Amino acid sequence: MNPKSLNLKRIVRQILPSIFFSVIFVLYLYEGRPLAANLIAGGIALFLLGNIFLQNNLIGRVFGIIFLLGSFYMTLALFDDIADGEATLRGGYWIGLVLIIISLIMSVLLILGYEKKQFVVCHHNLTD
């Protein structure tokens, strides 16, 4: 990673979403889940942190789409609980709603974070 390339656009689109989801997975590790779930969460966190330095387009977009689909699922689950009357936003579910909205935004930033490299095409006139 080149220190000169640390502009605000790169920090917001690449580094911030990767660190956000890595922190989420590291917090998941402290819940005391079974060993297999810990290995999967740790592996995903390492992939995301490693992608800050690798800057792989495919890894960022695949994880961004997976997290976006997960965020949509959690949104539907939360609204289903509210629609069934099992939960209200006054009871503390608004914190979950805020985390889901932040997760949706970070997922979109992770998908859009890696720009295509611009290639310069030179045309040579061979008929001179």
N, C-alpha and C positions, 0 to 999 in steps of 0.2 A: 504494500500500500504506500503510495507516494504521499508525503505530507502536503505537497503542493495541491493535491487533488481534494483536500478536505474543505470543500466549499459548503455553504449552507444547503444547497440543493442535494448534495450527496449525503450529508448528515441526516437530513429529514427523510429522504427517500430510501436510503439503504441501511444506514447504521442504526437509526432510531427504531424502526420496526424489528430489526434483527435482535437488538438488545431487549426490546419489550417482550417479544415472544420467548427469548432465552430466559428472562427473569421469571416469566410465567411457568416455564417448564422446570426451572430450578426450585421455585416455590412448591411445585407439585412433588418434587423429590422429598421434601421434608414432611409430607403427609403420612409417611409410613406405609406406602403401598407395597404390593408384592414385588419381588426382585425383577421380574420381567418388565413390569410397567416402569420401574426405575431405569432400567437399561434403555428402554425405548425413549423415555423422556430425556435422559441424559444424552443419548445419541442425537436426537433432534436438536437439542440445545447446542451441542458441539458443531453440528452441521451449520446451524445458523450463525454461530460466532465465527466459524471458519470461512463462511461465505463472505464475511466482511472483508477478509483479506484476499480470498480467491476471486471474488466478484464474478461468480458464475451466473449467467443469465438464466439457465435452466433451473438451477436449484432455487433461486429467488422466486421465480414464477410458479414452480410446482408447489413449494411450501406456501406461497401467498394464496394460491387457489385452494389448497387444502384448508388453510386457516379461514379463508372467506366462507367456504362451505360449512365449516364447523360453526362459524359465527352466525350464519343464517339459521342453522339448526337450533342453536341455543336461543336465538331470537324467537323462533317459532315455538320452542318449548316454554319460554317465559310467557309469551302471549297466550298460549294454551292454558297455562296455569291461571292466568288472570281471567281469561274468558270462562273457565270452569268455576271461578270463585274460590279457588284454593289459595290464591295469593293476591295481595294488593300491593301497589307501588308504595303505599304508606308504611308497609311493614318491613321495609328494608330491601325490598326487591329492586328499588331504584338504583342501588349500588351495582347490582348485577346488570341492570340495563345500561348504566354508564360504562361498565367494563366491556359489555358486548359492543356498544357503539365505538369505543376506542379500538377494540379488536377489529371491527369492520374497517375502520379508517386505516389502521396499521397494515391490514391485509392488502388493501388496495395500494397503499404506498409500497409494499413489498413487491407487488406485481409490476407496478410501473417504475420501480426504482432503477432498473438497469436499462439504460438507453442502448439502442443499436449503435454500433460504431459506424461513423461516417467514412465512406471510402471516396476518394477523389479519383474520378475517371479522367484520364488524359487521352485526348484524341490526337492521333498523328495523321497528318495528311501525307500519304505515300505517293500521291500523283504529281508531286513537284518535279 
